Amino acid sequence: MTAHAGEPRIEIVDLVVRYGDTTAVDGISFSVARGEHVTLLGPSGCGKTTTLRAIAGLEQPSAGTIRIDGKAMYASAEGRDVPAEKRGISMVFQSYAVWPHMTVFDNVAYGLRVRKLAAAEVKQKVARALELVQMPDYGDRPASKLSGGQQQRVALARAIAFSPTVILFDEPLSNLDAKLRAEMRVELRELQRRLHITSVYVTHDQEEALAISDRVIVMNVGGIEQIGTPDQIYNRPKSRFVADFVGSANLIAGRVSGPAGSNGAIRFETTGGIVLAASAPHVPRGDETTVAVRTAYIELVAGTPGMNLAPAAPGGRPNAVAGSIRRRMFHGDFVQYIVDWPPGQLIVRRPPTDLLEEGAAVAISFAPEHCVLLEG
């Protein structure tokens, strides 16, 4: 069976991985299109690295199917398990796995020589790979003399040198300092787009996942919580876990009390007695108990003590509620406020301009589309 443009390059169906009595990956299914960069995001122990290693052929699944270009690499029903070296996959590890006793050239050439390519072709492919990772003049340098960022580039060059079908990334930037990690994210994304690489990337860093991915798969305790674009994951979380794990959100308890108007919004009555207009990405069942509001989407305006606000009329501020500043914390790029309001406390992040004083009365407001009803 040959793959064509309409088929996924990677297809995972009902994948299960067990270690004794422990289920590390619990029947997950997803696909990755040609040229797509998909990130598996989740906390330690959620099954993301185990899933990646199963795709690579480095982990023995217990059940399910793994297909690449329509061909089964693993199929429990057929008893099929293609060895890792025959899957056409390359992997970039967290530890770089760069051999210090070799030159940069020999590190990048290693996989090509294992495949018994002619010396002239090896030289050509290594030169191209080093050019792509912006290290064309480093071929003769001992790998032991490289910085962490340079070693990561060498590992990436080695991974792309033999033009693999798929590249898998296992937290490749986690050993770099924050500034270099941010720079490498941009380089990785640009490289992935230029080469139209199909890739699966594992990280626990939410900022990294949102910045570099076409789609994000949020995992938790061996299962998938949500699959979507970075925008969907951030702005339309389905569950408490996604809202709380990805980015910074306020989880507000209450109940659905009916529709809020003709624009598709719903009425949500908080435990503090405040009625909010909220959006529902799913069809409300009526038993939902939580809305999520991202800390960056809340407006604060200086008010007066004792002011009485209600959700504004059309054209005014939506979800307008009186509150007061309990704490103010300066974080450089933003200021974080802890705000008292009738349902309890809100965390609000605003630019470090027009600072509000602790104890000040404020009007809180946020758009209904940023007040998202979570599924059960």
N, C-alpha and C positions, 0 to 999 in steps of 0.2 A: 504494500500500500504506500503510495507516494503522497507527500504532503503538498497542499496547494495553499494559496493566499487566504482562503476562507477557513482553514483549519488552525487550531491552536498549535503553537510549537511545543508547549508542555501541557500535558493534561494529567491531573491527579484525580482519581476516583476512589472514594471510600477508603482512603489510606489509614491503616492502623499499624502502630508500632508499639510493641509491649516489651517490657523488661521484667520477666517473671510475672508477678501478680500486678505490676504497675503498668498502667496504660499511659504512655507518653504522648501518643498522637491517636485521637479517638474518632476515626471515620471521617476525615476531612476530604473535601472535594473542591478543586479550583482549577483554572486554566490560565495560561500565559500566552498571549498572542505573539506573533512574529515581531521582533523589534521592540517589544514592551519591556519596561523595567518595573517589576512588581516587588514590593517589600513585605516581608513577614515581620510584623511588629508585635512585641509583647514583652512581659516581664520575664525574668529568669525562671526556667522550669515550665514555660508554657507550651513547649514542643516545637518551637520555630527552627532551632538548629537541628533537631532530630529530623524534621521534615526535609530540610535542605540536604542533610547527609543521606537520607533515603533516596532523594532524586539523583544524587551523585553516585549512588551505588556503594556508599561507605557504611550504610546501616541496613540491616536485614528487616524489612517490614514483616508484619504478621498477617496482613490481609490487604486487599485493594489492588489498584492498577496504577502504574506510572507509564505514560506514553510520551515519547519525544518524536516529533514529526510523524505522528500516526503509528509509530512502531512501539510495541510493548517492550519496555526495558525491565519492568517487573509486572507480573500478573499472577496472583496467588491461585486463581482458578486453573491456570494452565501450567503451574509449576515453573514459570519462566523467571529467570533472574540474570540479566545480562551483566557481565563483569564491568566494574567502574571504568576500566581503561578502554572499553569498547562502546561507551555511550556517547562519545563525541562532546564531552562536557569538560570545561575547565573550572577550577575553583581557586578563589583568592581567600586566604585564611587570615584570621585575626593576628596570628604570630608572624606573618609575612612568609615564613618558611624559605627565607633566602639563605643559600649556603655561603658562609663567610669565607671559606677557603677558596672560593671561585671568583673569577672576575665577573663584572656585570654581564659581559657578553656571554660567558659560559652559563651563567644562571638562566638567562633568557633563552639560550640555545638548547637547554637540557631536553625539553620535551620534543623539540624538533629532531634532535639526534636519536632519541629513543625510537622515534618513528622512522629512523633510517633515511632521512632526506639527504640529498647531495649537499656537499659542503657549500657550493655556490648559492643554493637555494636557502640554506640555513643562514648564510651571511646576509642575504637580501631580506629575509623575513625578520631577522633580529634587528637590522638597521631600521626597517619600517616600524617595528614595535617600539623601539627606543625613541624614534622620532615622535610617535603618537603620544608618548608620556613625557615629552619634552626633556629627554636625556640623550640626545644624539651623540654627545661627546664623552659619554661615561663608559663606553664599552670596555676599555682597558683598566678601569679602576677596580681595585679589590673591593668586594662587597662589604668587607669588614670596615672600610673607611667611609661608609655612607651614613647619613643621618636617618632617623626613623622615617621621615617623609620620603626620602630617596629610596629606601628599602621597599616601601609600600609601592612606589612607582615601578620598581624592578619586578616585584611580584605581579603587578598588573600587566606589565609588558610580557612577562612569561606566559600569563594566562591568555593573552590575545594573539600571541605569536603564531600559533598554528591554526588560526581562524576557526575556533570551536563553534559548534551549533548553539551552545548555551554557556553562559558564564554564571557561576554561583559565587556569591560574596557572603562570607561568614564574619560579620562585624569587622570589616577590614580597616576601619578608621579609629577603632576604640582605643588603640594604644598611642594615638597622636595627641598633642596638646590642642586646646580648644581652637586657637587661631589657625593652625595648620589643618585641623579637621574641617573647618569651614571652607578653607581654600580647596582642599581635596574633594569636597562634595561637588563644588562647581566643576572641577576638572573631570571628575567621574561622569557627571551628567552630560557634559559637552562631548566627552569621548563616546559615551553610550549612544548619543544621538548621531554623531558623525558616522559611526560604524554600523548603526542600526542593530546593535547587539540585543539579543534576547537574554534577559538576566533576571535572576531572583536574588534578592538581597535580604540579609537578616540583620536586624538591629533592635535594641531596646530603647534607642534614642528617638523620641517622638519628633523632635525638630528635624533630625536627619531624614526620617521617613517621609515627612511632609514635603521637604525641600527637593528630594531627588526622584520621587516615584511618579509613575503614570497611575498606578493603583496601589493601594495599601490593603493588606490583609491583617486585621487585628486578631491576635490569638490569645487565648486564656485557657489554662488547665487542659491543654490537649485539643481544644476545639476552636472553631472560628466564630468570633463575635460579630464581625462585620467586614464586608469587602466593598471598597469604593474608591473614588478618586480622593486625593488629599482634601479637596474642598468639601466633598461629601462627608468624609470621616470627621472633619473638624466642625463643619456647620450643621450637619444632620446626624449626630450620633444616635444609634438605635438603643443603646443600653446604658445603664449606669456605669458599667465598667469602661466602655469606650469614652463616654463623656468625661469620666474622672481620670482615665489613664492618658488620653491624648489631649495635650494642652491643659489649660486651667479653666475650670468651670465651677459655677455655683449650682448645687443640686437643691432644688426647692420642693419641699413636700406639700402635698395637697390632694385635690381631686378634680376631675373633669366635671364641670357643672353645666355644660351645654355649648352650643355654637355662640361665637362672639360677633358675627356679622356676615355679610355677603362675600367677604374676601377669603373665606375658607378657614379663618382663624377659629379657635375654640376658646371657651371661657374656662379658666383654671382658678379654683378658689384655694388659696394657700391656707396652711394651718394657722396662720396669723390673721385670717379673715380678709386678706386683700384679694381682690379678684383681678386676675391678669388676662390679657389677650395673648394667646400662644399659638404656635404653629405645630401641626402634626404631620410628620413625613409619612406616617402610616394611617390607616383608617382607625380612628379611636374605638376601642372596645368599651370604654367607660370605666374600666377598673384600673387604669394607670394612676400612679401615685406621685410621679415626679416630673418636673420640668428642669431643663438644664439651660443656664445662661452663661456664656463665656465672659470671663472677667474683662476682656478687652472691648466688649460691645456695650458696656453700661456707661451711660452719660451721668456726670455729676455737675450740678449747677448750684452755686451758693444760694441759700435760701434764708428764711427768717425763722427763729424759734417759734414753735407752736403752729406753723403753717399747716393747712389742711389741704391735701392734694388727693385727687381721684383720677383714674384713667381719663385722659383728655379727650375732648371732642375731636371729630375729624379735622385735620390740619394742625392740631396741637401736639404736644408731646405724648406719645403712647406710654402706657404702663407707668404713669408718673406717680411716685410715692415719696412721702417725706421721710427723711432719715437724718442721721448725724454721724460725723466722723469720729470713730473711736481711736484708731491708730493710723499713722502715716509712716511709710517706710520707703526710703529712697533706694532705688536699684540701678541708678545710672540711666539706662535707656527708658525706664518707666518709673512711675511712683505707684506703689501699692497701698491702697486704702482698705482698712477694715471698717465697714459702715454698719451701724445699727439701723434696722428697719423693722416694721411690725412682725414679719415671720422669723426674725432672729438676726443673723449677720450675713452681710455680703462681702465678698472680696472683689475689689474693683482695681483694674490697672489702667492708668491714664498717663499721657505724656508728661514729662517733668516741667510743664509750664502752668501758669495760673494755679499755683499750689493752694490747696485748701487746708486750713488749720485744724488740728485735733480739737474736737468739741464743737466744730462749726455745724450749723444746720444746713442740709443740702436737699435738693430735689433730685431723686433718682429716676432715671427713665431708660427704657430699652425697647427696641422695635419688636413687634410680635414674631417676626421671622427669626429673631435671635433668641426667642424663648421657646425651646423645643421640647415637645412632649416625648418622653422616653417610653419605649415598650416595656412590658413587664420585666 
